[in-house]
Amino acid sequence: MDGDAPPPELAGPKDTIYLLPNVRYRLLVRFADYADPHVPYMYHCHMLLHEDEGMMGQFVVIEQGQEGMVGVAGMEGHGHG
């Protein structure tokens, strides 16, 4: 706000893309600097009717060796439970 840098939770790359109907897409994205097994990323379509068709969800980005940290008990407030 007013030229200040965004807070950490709003920093980082953000992309919005237009996808044609009835076309299969595959997105390849590198998350080299933002891996955290406790903080999920979200993807979604702007058409809420598509939520039940797999066009809305969350995923976590982990570094090698962090597999056991995903979904750790006590992280319910962070998208895990």
C-alpha positions in Angstrom: 0.0 0.0 0.0 1.3 3.4 -0.9 4.5 2.0 -2.5 5.4 -0.3 0.4 6.5 -3.8 -0.3 3.7 -6.4 0.2 3.6 -8.4 3.4 5.2 -11.9 3.3 1.9 -13.7 2.8 1.2 -11.7 -0.3 4.7 -11.7 -1.8 5.7 -14.1 -4.5 4.6 -14.7 -8.1 0.9 -14.8 -9.0 -0.5 -15.8 -12.3 -3.9 -15.7 -13.9 -4.4 -17.4 -17.2 -7.3 -17.9 -19.6 -8.0 -21.5 -20.5 -10.2 -22.5 -23.4 -13.1 -24.9 -22.7 -12.6 -28.6 -23.5 -8.8 -28.3 -23.8 -6.5 -30.2 -21.4 -3.7 -28.1 -19.9 -0.6 -29.0 -18.0 1.2 -26.2 -16.0 4.8 -26.6 -14.9 5.9 -24.3 -12.2 9.1 -24.2 -10.1 8.7 -23.4 -6.4 12.3 -23.2 -5.5 12.1 -20.5 -2.9 8.7 -21.1 -1.4 8.7 -24.8 -0.2 6.9 -25.3 3.1 5.1 -28.5 4.1 2.7 -26.6 6.4 1.5 -23.9 4.1 -0.6 -25.0 1.1 -1.0 -23.2 -2.2 -4.4 -22.9 -3.8 -5.5 -23.3 -7.4 -9.0 -22.5 -8.7 -11.3 -21.7 -11.5 -13.3 -18.5 -11.3 -16.4 -20.4 -12.1 -17.6 -21.8 -8.8 -19.6 -24.5 -10.6 -16.3 -26.1 -11.5 -15.2 -26.7 -7.9 -16.6 -30.2 -7.8 -14.9 -31.1 -11.1 -11.4 -30.7 -9.7 -10.8 -27.2 -10.7 -10.3 -26.0 -7.1 -7.9 -27.5 -4.6 -4.8 -27.1 -2.5 -1.3 -28.6 -2.7 1.9 -28.2 -0.7 5.4 -27.8 -2.0 8.1 -29.7 -0.1 11.8 -30.1 -0.2 13.3 -33.6 -0.4 13.1 -35.2 3.1 10.0 -33.2 4.2 7.5 -35.9 3.1 6.9 -36.9 6.8 6.0 -33.3 7.7 3.0 -33.0 5.4 -0.3 -33.3 7.3 1.4 -33.3 10.7 -1.2 -33.4 13.6 -1.8 -30.0 15.1 -1.7 -28.2 11.7 -5.5 -28.1 11.3 -5.5 -24.3 10.9 -3.1 -24.6 8.0 -5.2 -26.7 5.6 -4.2 -30.1 7.1 -6.1 -32.2 9.6 
